Amino acid sequence: MPDRRLSDALSDAVRSRSLSGPSAGRAGPLDPVPAPPAIGASLGIGRESPAKAGIASPLTETKFSDRKYHETTDTDPPSDPEVVYSSDGIFSIQLKRLKTLTMTDANGRPVQFVYKKPKPPETP
């Protein structure tokens, strides 16, 4: 049974190495770490500063007429992605895709939303 002797030899080598390794000479608990010095008593002063960044809610639309739309194409309606039809084909709606929308935050600063033009659907 050479396999058994080999495993015993490896086990003995691991045991002897772990007992003679770099940590073999240390025994017992570690030395305690000294406590850091205390911070002396003092008086703190808080100063309120106005927000300089970010958006304060609520957002309010400035004027409906400030909306800007992507240009629509005047092609044959079945190939125009801006036209939506009812399931029976009787009604159709031409969509205006929003390009920019301007709003005002609670601090009176303007906030502008800019939307990309959607890609036309791929034809199979």
DSSP file (Angstrom, degrees, kcal/mol; ACC not computed):
  #  RESIDUE AA STRUCTURE BP1 BP2  ACC     N-H-->O    O-->H-N    N-H-->O    O-->H-N    TCO  KAPPA ALPHA  PHI   PSI    X-CA   Y-CA   Z-CA
    1    1 A M     >        0   0    0      0, 0.0     4,-1.3     0, 0.0     3,-0.3   0.000 360.0 360.0 360.0  75.2    0.0    0.0    0.0
    2    2 A P  H  >  +     0   0    0      0, 0.0     4,-2.0     0, 0.0     5,-0.2   0.802 360.0  62.8 -68.4 -26.7    2.3    2.8   -1.2
    3    3 A D  H  > S+     0   0    0      1,-0.2     4,-2.2     2,-0.2     5,-0.2   0.884 101.8  50.4 -66.1 -37.9   -0.6    5.2   -1.3
    4    4 A R  H  > S+     0   0    0     -3,-0.3     4,-2.2     1,-0.2    -1,-0.2   0.909 110.6  48.6 -67.4 -41.5   -1.2    5.0    2.4
    5    5 A R  H  X S+     0   0    0     -4,-1.3     4,-2.1     1,-0.2    -1,-0.2   0.874 110.6  51.9 -65.8 -36.5    2.4    5.6    3.2
    6    6 A L  H  X S+     0   0    0     -4,-2.0     4,-2.3     2,-0.2    -2,-0.2   0.916 110.2  47.4 -66.9 -42.6    2.5    8.6    0.9
    7    7 A S  H  X S+     0   0    0     -4,-2.2     4,-2.4     1,-0.2    -2,-0.2   0.889 111.9  50.6 -67.6 -37.3   -0.5   10.2    2.6
    8    8 A D  H  X S+     0   0    0     -4,-2.2     4,-2.4     2,-0.2    -1,-0.2   0.898 110.2  50.2 -64.7 -39.4    0.9    9.6    6.0
    9    9 A A  H  X S+     0   0    0     -4,-2.1     4,-2.2     2,-0.2    -2,-0.2   0.909 111.3  48.2 -66.1 -41.7    4.2   11.2    5.0
   10   10 A L  H  X S+     0   0    0     -4,-2.3     4,-2.3     2,-0.2    -2,-0.2   0.915 110.8  51.0 -64.9 -41.9    2.4   14.2    3.6
   11   11 A S  H  X S+     0   0    0     -4,-2.4     4,-2.3     1,-0.2    -2,-0.2   0.916 110.9  48.6 -61.1 -43.3    0.3   14.6    6.7
   12   12 A D  H  X S+     0   0    0     -4,-2.4     4,-2.5     1,-0.2    -1,-0.2   0.890 110.4  51.6 -64.0 -38.7    3.4   14.4    8.9
   13   13 A A  H  X S+     0   0    0     -4,-2.2     4,-2.1     2,-0.2    -2,-0.2   0.901 110.5  48.0 -65.6 -40.4    5.1   17.0    6.8
   14   14 A V  H  X S+     0   0    0     -4,-2.3     4,-2.4     2,-0.2    -2,-0.2   0.919 112.6  48.9 -66.2 -43.0    2.2   19.4    7.0
   15   15 A R  H  X S+     0   0    0     -4,-2.3     4,-1.5     1,-0.2    -2,-0.2   0.923 113.3  45.8 -63.1 -44.6    2.0   18.9   10.8
   16   16 A S  H  X S+     0   0    0     -4,-2.5     4,-1.1     1,-0.2    -1,-0.2   0.872 113.1  50.4 -69.2 -35.4    5.7   19.5   11.3
   17   17 A R  H  < S+     0   0    0     -4,-2.1     4,-0.4    -5,-0.2     3,-0.3   0.903 108.8  51.1 -68.9 -40.3    5.7   22.6    9.0
   18   18 A S  H  < S+     0   0    0     -4,-2.4     3,-0.3     1,-0.2    -1,-0.2   0.816 111.8  48.3 -68.3 -27.6    2.7   24.2   10.8
   19   19 A L  H  < S+     0   0    0     -4,-1.5    -1,-0.2     1,-0.2    -2,-0.2   0.685 117.9  40.0 -83.5 -17.7    4.5   23.7   14.2
   20   20 A S  S  < S+     0   0    0     -4,-1.1    -1,-0.2    -3,-0.3    -2,-0.2   0.241  92.4 113.2-113.2  14.1    7.8   25.2   13.0
   21   21 A G  S >  S-     0   0    0     -4,-0.4     3,-1.7    -3,-0.3     4,-0.3   0.026  88.8 -78.0 -75.4-173.1    6.4   28.0   10.8
   22   22 A P  T 3  S+     0   0    0      0, 0.0     3,-0.4     0, 0.0     4,-0.1   0.741 130.2  48.5 -62.8 -24.6    6.8   31.8   11.5
   23   23 A S  T >  S+     0   0    0      1,-0.2     3,-0.7    -5,-0.1    -5,-0.0   0.378  83.1  95.6 -96.8   6.3    4.1   31.8   14.1
   24   24 A A  T <  S+     0   0    0     -3,-1.7    -1,-0.2     1,-0.2    -4,-0.0   0.826  81.5  52.8 -67.1 -31.7    5.4   28.8   16.1
   25   25 A G  T 3  S+     0   0    0     -3,-0.4     2,-0.4    -4,-0.3    -1,-0.2   0.648  92.4  87.1 -80.6 -14.2    7.3   30.9   18.6
   26   26 A R    <   +     0   0    0     -3,-0.7     2,-0.3    -4,-0.1    -3,-0.0  -0.692  51.3 167.3 -90.4 135.9    4.4   33.2   19.6
   27   27 A A        +     0   0    0     -2,-0.4    -3,-0.0     2,-0.1    -2,-0.0  -0.994  38.7  24.2-143.1 147.3    2.1   32.1   22.3
   28   28 A G  S    S-     0   0    0     -2,-0.3    -2,-0.0     2,-0.0     2,-0.0  -0.216  93.9 -36.7  92.5 177.3   -0.6   33.9   24.3
   29   29 A P        -     0   0    0      0, 0.0    -2,-0.1     0, 0.0     2,-0.1  -0.250  65.6 -99.2 -73.4 161.3   -2.7   36.9   23.5
   30   30 A L        -     0   0    0      1,-0.1     3,-0.1     3,-0.0    -2,-0.0  -0.369  45.4 -91.1 -74.7 158.2   -1.6   40.0   21.7
   31   31 A D        -     0   0    0      1,-0.1    -1,-0.1    -2,-0.1     2,-0.1  -0.459  49.8-104.5 -67.6 141.9   -0.5   43.1   23.5
   32   32 A P        -     0   0    0      0, 0.0    -1,-0.1     0, 0.0     0, 0.0  -0.377  30.7-119.3 -68.3 147.2   -3.3   45.6   24.0
   33   33 A V        -     0   0    0     -3,-0.1     2,-0.1     1,-0.1    -3,-0.0  -0.719  31.6-113.0 -85.8 133.1   -3.4   48.7   21.8
   34   34 A P        -     0   0    0      0, 0.0    -1,-0.1     0, 0.0     0, 0.0  -0.390  34.3-107.9 -67.7 144.6   -3.2   51.9   23.7
   35   35 A A        -     0   0    0      1,-0.1     3,-0.1    -2,-0.1     0, 0.0  -0.429  35.2-109.5 -71.0 143.8   -6.3   54.1   23.6
   36   36 A P        -     0   0    0      0, 0.0    -1,-0.1     0, 0.0     2,-0.0  -0.350  44.5 -89.0 -69.7 156.4   -6.1   57.3   21.5
   37   37 A P        -     0   0    0      0, 0.0     2,-0.1     0, 0.0     0, 0.0  -0.323  48.0-104.6 -66.4 149.6   -6.0   60.6   23.3
   38   38 A A        -     0   0    0     -3,-0.1     2,-0.5     1,-0.1    -3,-0.0  -0.371  28.6-117.1 -73.1 151.6   -9.4   62.1   24.1
   39   39 A I        -     0   0    0     -2,-0.1     3,-0.1     1,-0.1    -1,-0.1  -0.775  35.4-116.7 -89.4 131.4  -10.7   65.1   22.1
   40   40 A G        -     0   0    0     -2,-0.5     2,-0.1     1,-0.1    -1,-0.1  -0.193  34.6 -90.0 -66.9 158.9  -11.1   68.2   24.3
   41   41 A A        +     0   0    0      2,-0.0     2,-0.3     0, 0.0    -1,-0.1  -0.429  56.6 159.8 -68.6 140.2  -14.5   69.8   24.8
   42   42 A S        -     0   0    0     -2,-0.1     2,-0.5    -3,-0.1    -3,-0.0  -0.964  40.1-108.8-154.6 168.3  -15.5   72.5   22.3
   43   43 A L        -     0   0    0     -2,-0.3     2,-0.3     2,-0.0    -2,-0.0  -0.908  29.4-149.7-106.8 125.5  -18.5   74.3   21.0
   44   44 A G        -     0   0    0     -2,-0.5     2,-0.5     2,-0.0    -2,-0.0  -0.726   4.4-155.7 -95.3 144.6  -19.6   73.6   17.5
   45   45 A I        -     0   0    0     -2,-0.3     2,-0.4     2,-0.0    -2,-0.0  -0.978   4.4-154.8-121.5 123.6  -21.3   76.1   15.3
   46   46 A G        -     0   0    0     -2,-0.5     2,-0.5     2,-0.0    -2,-0.0  -0.811   6.8-163.4 -97.1 136.6  -23.6   75.1   12.4
   47   47 A R        -     0   0    0     -2,-0.4     2,-0.4     2,-0.0    -2,-0.0  -0.978  15.5-134.6-121.2 127.4  -24.1   77.4    9.5
   48   48 A E        -     0   0    0     -2,-0.5    -2,-0.0     0, 0.0     0, 0.0  -0.647  23.8-169.4 -79.0 129.4  -27.0   76.9    7.1
   49   49 A S        -     0   0    0     -2,-0.4     3,-0.1     0, 0.0     2,-0.0  -0.961  24.8-112.4-120.2 139.2  -25.9   77.3    3.5
   50   50 A P        -     0   0    0      0, 0.0     2,-0.2     0, 0.0     0, 0.0  -0.350  41.9 -96.3 -67.1 148.4  -28.2   77.5    0.6
   51   51 A A        -     0   0    0      1,-0.2     3,-0.1    -2,-0.0     5,-0.1  -0.441  39.1-179.5 -65.7 132.4  -28.3   74.6   -1.8
   52   52 A K        +     0   0    0     -2,-0.2     2,-0.3     1,-0.1    -1,-0.2   0.516  64.3  34.8-110.5  -9.6  -26.0   75.2   -4.8
   53   53 A A  S    S+     0   0    0      2,-0.0    -1,-0.1     0, 0.0     2,-0.1  -0.949  88.1  42.1-141.9 160.8  -26.6   72.0   -6.7
   54   54 A G  S    S-     0   0    0     -2,-0.3     2,-0.5    -3,-0.1    -3,-0.0  -0.215  80.2 -74.5  94.3 173.8  -29.3   69.5   -7.3
   55   55 A I        -     0   0    0     -2,-0.1     2,-0.6    51,-0.0     4,-0.1  -0.947  35.0-147.4-114.9 127.3  -33.0   69.9   -8.1
   56   56 A A        -     0   0    0     -2,-0.5    50,-2.3     2,-0.1    51,-0.3  -0.825  36.3-101.9 -94.9 125.5  -35.5   70.9   -5.4
   57   57 A S  S    S+     0   0    0     -2,-0.6     2,-0.1    48,-0.2    48,-0.1  -0.580  87.6  63.8 -87.6 155.1  -38.9   69.3   -5.8
   58   58 A P        -     0   0    0      0, 0.0     2,-0.4     0, 0.0    -2,-0.1   0.417  66.6-154.2 -87.0 155.3  -41.6   69.9   -6.7
   59   59 A L        -     0   0    0     46,-0.2     2,-0.4    -2,-0.1    46,-0.2  -0.798   9.7-165.4 -93.4 137.4  -41.0   70.6  -10.4
   60   60 A T  E     -A  104   0A   0     44,-2.4    44,-2.9    -2,-0.4     2,-0.2  -0.986  23.0-118.8-126.7 131.3  -43.5   72.8  -12.1
   61   61 A E  E     -A  103   0A   0     -2,-0.4    42,-0.2    42,-0.2     3,-0.1  -0.488  20.3-150.7 -68.3 133.4  -43.9   73.2  -15.8
   62   62 A T        -     0   0    0     40,-1.5     2,-0.3     1,-0.3    -1,-0.1   0.998  68.5 -17.4 -70.4 -67.1  -43.3   76.9  -16.8
   63   63 A K    >   -     0   0    0     39,-0.3     3,-1.3     1,-0.1    -1,-0.3  -0.998  50.0-134.9-141.5 143.4  -45.5   77.3  -19.9
   64   64 A F  G >  S+     0   0    0     -2,-0.3     3,-1.6     1,-0.3    -1,-0.1   0.855 108.0  61.8 -62.7 -33.8  -47.0   74.7  -22.2
   65   65 A S  G 3  S+     0   0    0      1,-0.3    -1,-0.3    -3,-0.1    -3,-0.0   0.622  89.3  70.9 -71.1 -11.1  -45.9   76.8  -25.1
   66   66 A D  G <  S+     0   0    0     -3,-1.3    -1,-0.3    36,-0.1    -2,-0.2   0.569  74.3 109.7 -79.4  -8.6  -42.2   76.3  -24.0
   67   67 A R    <   -     0   0    0     -3,-1.6     2,-0.4    -4,-0.2    34,-0.2  -0.432  55.2-158.2 -68.0 140.1  -42.4   72.6  -25.1
   68   68 A K  E     -B  100   0A   0     32,-2.1    31,-3.2    -2,-0.1    32,-1.6  -0.949   6.3-156.4-119.9 143.6  -40.4   71.8  -28.2
   69   69 A Y  E     -B   98   0A   0     -2,-0.4    29,-0.2    29,-0.3     2,-0.1  -0.843  21.7-107.0-120.1 153.2  -41.1   68.7  -30.3
   70   70 A H        -     0   0    0     27,-3.2    27,-0.3    -2,-0.3     2,-0.1  -0.458  50.4 -96.4 -69.0 149.7  -39.1   66.6  -32.7
   71   71 A E        -     0   0    0     -2,-0.1     2,-0.3    25,-0.1    -1,-0.1  -0.458  38.4-141.3 -70.0 140.8  -40.0   67.2  -36.4
   72   72 A T        -     0   0    0     -2,-0.1     2,-0.4    -3,-0.1    24,-0.0  -0.688  12.4-122.6 -99.4 157.0  -42.5   64.8  -37.8
   73   73 A T        -     0   0    0     -2,-0.3     2,-0.8     1,-0.0     9,-0.1  -0.783   6.5-143.8 -99.7 143.5  -42.4   63.4  -41.3
   74   74 A D        +     0   0    0     -2,-0.4     2,-0.2     6,-0.0    -1,-0.0  -0.545  54.2 129.2-103.0  65.6  -45.2   63.8  -43.7
   75   75 A T  S    S-     0   0    0     -2,-0.8     5,-0.1     1,-0.2    -2,-0.0  -0.419  74.1 -52.8-105.3-175.5  -44.9   60.4  -45.5
   76   76 A D    >>  -     0   0    0     -2,-0.2     3,-1.7     1,-0.1     4,-0.7  -0.438  58.2-125.9 -58.6 124.7  -47.5   57.7  -46.2
   77   77 A P  G >4 S+     0   0    0      0, 0.0     3,-1.0     0, 0.0     6,-0.3   0.792 103.3  61.9 -51.7 -37.2  -49.2   57.1  -42.7
   78   78 A P  G 34 S+     0   0    0      0, 0.0     7,-0.1     0, 0.0    -2,-0.1   0.832 111.9  38.4 -62.4 -26.6  -48.6   53.3  -42.7
   79   79 A S  G <4 S+     0   0    0     -3,-1.7    -3,-0.1     3,-0.0     3,-0.0   0.482  94.1 100.6 -97.6  -2.2  -44.8   53.8  -42.8
   80   80 A D    X<  -     0   0    0     -3,-1.0     3,-1.4    -4,-0.7    -8,-0.0  -0.731  58.6-158.7 -86.6 118.9  -44.8   56.8  -40.5
   81   81 A P  T 3  S+     0   0    0      0, 0.0    -1,-0.1     0, 0.0    14,-0.0   0.622  87.8  68.7 -71.7  -9.3  -43.8   55.8  -36.9
   82   82 A E  T 3  S+     0   0    0     -9,-0.1    13,-4.2    12,-0.1     2,-0.5   0.494  86.8  79.6 -86.6  -2.6  -45.4   59.0  -35.6
   83   83 A V  E <   -D   94   0B   0     -3,-1.4     2,-0.4    -6,-0.3    11,-0.2  -0.908  60.9-166.3-110.2 131.4  -49.0   57.7  -36.4
   84   84 A V  E     -D   93   0B   0      9,-2.9     9,-2.8    -2,-0.5     2,-0.3  -0.951   8.1-155.9-116.3 135.0  -50.8   55.2  -34.2
   85   85 A Y  E     -D   92   0B   0     -2,-0.4     7,-0.2     7,-0.2     2,-0.0  -0.806  18.7-114.2-111.0 150.3  -53.9   53.4  -35.5
   86   86 A S    >   -     0   0    0      5,-2.5     3,-1.2    -2,-0.3    -1,-0.1  -0.327  39.9-101.9 -71.3 164.9  -56.8   51.8  -33.6
   87   87 A S  T 3  S+     0   0    0      1,-0.3    -1,-0.1     2,-0.1    -2,-0.0   0.799 124.2  46.0 -63.5 -28.4  -57.1   48.0  -33.8
   88   88 A D  T 3  S-     0   0    0      3,-0.0    -1,-0.3     1,-0.0    -2,-0.0   0.514 109.2-123.8 -91.2  -4.6  -60.0   48.3  -36.4
   89   89 A G  S <  S+     0   0    0     -3,-1.2    -2,-0.1     2,-0.2     3,-0.0   0.495  82.2 110.6  80.6   3.2  -58.1   51.0  -38.4
   90   90 A I  S    S+     0   0    0      1,-0.1     2,-0.3    -5,-0.0    -1,-0.0   0.897  73.1  46.6 -77.6 -40.3  -60.9   53.5  -38.2
   91   91 A F        -     0   0    0      2,-0.0    -5,-2.5     0, 0.0     2,-0.4  -0.783  62.8-177.1-106.5 146.1  -59.0   56.0  -35.9
   92   92 A S  E     -D   85   0B   0     -2,-0.3     2,-0.4    -7,-0.2    -7,-0.2  -0.994   8.1-160.7-138.3 147.3  -55.5   57.3  -36.2
   93   93 A I  E     -D   84   0B   0     -9,-2.8    -9,-2.9    -2,-0.4     2,-0.6  -0.994  11.7-144.9-128.6 128.3  -53.5   59.6  -34.0
   94   94 A Q  E     -D   83   0B   0     -2,-0.4     2,-0.3   -11,-0.2   -11,-0.3  -0.847  23.1-145.2 -94.0 122.0  -50.4   61.5  -35.1
   95   95 A L        -     0   0    0    -13,-4.2     2,-0.6    -2,-0.6    -2,-0.0  -0.607   6.0-147.9 -88.2 143.5  -48.0   61.7  -32.2
   96   96 A K        -     0   0    0     -2,-0.3     2,-0.5   -24,-0.0   -25,-0.1  -0.955  20.4-140.2-107.9 114.2  -45.8   64.7  -31.5
   97   97 A R        -     0   0    0     -2,-0.6   -27,-3.2   -27,-0.3     2,-0.1  -0.639  20.0-121.4 -80.9 122.7  -42.6   63.4  -29.9
   98   98 A L  E     +B   69   0A   0     -2,-0.5   -29,-0.3   -29,-0.2     3,-0.1  -0.385  32.8 174.9 -66.3 132.7  -41.4   65.7  -27.1
   99   99 A K  E     +     0   0A   0    -31,-3.2    16,-3.3     1,-0.4     2,-0.4   0.820  66.5   7.2-104.1 -53.3  -37.9   67.1  -27.6
  100  100 A T  E     -BC  68 114A   0    -32,-1.6   -32,-2.1    14,-0.2     2,-0.4  -0.989  55.7-171.6-135.1 145.3  -37.4   69.5  -24.6
  101  101 A L  E     - C   0 113A   0     12,-2.2    12,-3.0    -2,-0.4     2,-0.5  -0.993  12.4-154.0-134.8 124.9  -39.5   70.3  -21.6
  102  102 A T  E     + C   0 112A   0     -2,-0.4   -40,-1.5   -39,-0.2   -39,-0.3  -0.874  19.7 169.5-106.5 130.0  -38.7   73.2  -19.3
  103  103 A M  E     -AC  61 111A   0      8,-3.4     8,-3.5    -2,-0.5     2,-0.4  -0.839  27.6-129.3-130.3 168.5  -39.7   73.2  -15.7
  104  104 A T  E     -AC  60 110A   0    -44,-2.9   -44,-2.4    -2,-0.3     2,-0.1  -0.977  20.9-141.6-120.8 133.1  -38.9   75.3  -12.6
  105  105 A D    >   -     0   0    0      4,-2.5     3,-1.9    -2,-0.4   -48,-0.2  -0.239  37.9 -88.7 -85.8-178.3  -37.8   73.7   -9.3
  106  106 A A  T 3  S+     0   0    0    -50,-2.3   -49,-0.1     1,-0.3    -1,-0.1   0.714 127.0  55.2 -65.1 -21.3  -38.9   74.8   -5.8
  107  107 A N  T 3  S-     0   0    0    -51,-0.3    -1,-0.3     2,-0.1   -50,-0.1   0.366 119.6-107.3 -92.1   4.7  -36.0   77.3   -5.6
  108  108 A G  S <  S+     0   0    0     -3,-1.9    -2,-0.1     1,-0.3     0, 0.0   0.569  74.6 137.1  84.3   8.3  -37.0   79.0   -8.9
  109  109 A R        -     0   0    0    -53,-0.1    -4,-2.5     1,-0.1    -1,-0.3  -0.682  57.3-112.5 -89.2 142.4  -34.2   77.6  -11.0
  110  110 A P  E     -C  104   0A   0      0, 0.0     2,-0.4     0, 0.0    -6,-0.3  -0.489  27.6-165.4 -74.9 143.4  -35.0   76.3  -14.5
  111  111 A V  E     -C  103   0A   0     -8,-3.5    -8,-3.4    -2,-0.2     2,-0.5  -0.998   5.3-159.7-127.7 126.8  -34.7   72.5  -15.1
  112  112 A Q  E     -C  102   0A   0     -2,-0.4     2,-0.5   -10,-0.2   -10,-0.2  -0.932   5.4-159.0-116.1 129.8  -34.6   71.3  -18.7
  113  113 A F  E     -C  101   0A   0    -12,-3.0   -12,-2.2    -2,-0.5     2,-0.5  -0.912  10.3-165.7-101.9 127.3  -35.5   67.8  -19.8
  114  114 A V  E     -C  100   0A   0     -2,-0.5     2,-0.4   -14,-0.2   -14,-0.2  -0.970   3.7-163.8-118.9 123.8  -34.1   66.9  -23.3
  115  115 A Y        -     0   0    0    -16,-3.3     2,-0.1    -2,-0.5    -2,-0.0  -0.866  16.2-126.5-110.8 139.6  -35.4   63.7  -25.0
  116  116 A K        -     0   0    0     -2,-0.4   -46,-0.1     1,-0.1   -18,-0.0  -0.447  34.5-100.7 -76.9 154.6  -33.8   61.9  -27.9
  117  117 A K        -     0   0    0     -2,-0.1    -1,-0.1     1,-0.1   -18,-0.1  -0.618  43.9-114.8 -74.2 130.8  -35.8   61.2  -31.0
  118  118 A P        -     0   0    0      0, 0.0    -1,-0.1     0, 0.0   -21,-0.0  -0.348  29.4-109.2 -68.2 148.8  -37.0   57.6  -30.9
  119  119 A K        -     0   0    0      1,-0.1     3,-0.1    -3,-0.0    -3,-0.0  -0.489  36.0-107.5 -73.2 143.6  -35.6   55.3  -33.6
  120  120 A P        -     0   0    0      0, 0.0    -1,-0.1     0, 0.0   -40,-0.0  -0.427  44.5 -95.3 -67.9 149.0  -38.1   54.2  -36.2
  121  121 A P        -     0   0    0      0, 0.0     2,-0.3     0, 0.0     0, 0.0  -0.334  40.9-109.9 -66.4 147.2  -39.2   50.6  -35.9
  122  122 A E        -     0   0    0     -3,-0.1    -3,-0.0     1,-0.0     0, 0.0  -0.568  27.0-132.4 -76.9 137.8  -37.3   48.1  -38.1
  123  123 A T              0   0    0     -2,-0.3    -1,-0.0     1,-0.1     0, 0.0  -0.762 360.0 360.0 -90.8 135.2  -39.3   46.6  -40.9
  124  124 A P              0   0    0      0, 0.0    -1,-0.1     0, 0.0    -2,-0.0   0.506 360.0 360.0 -72.0 360.0  -39.0   42.8  -41.2
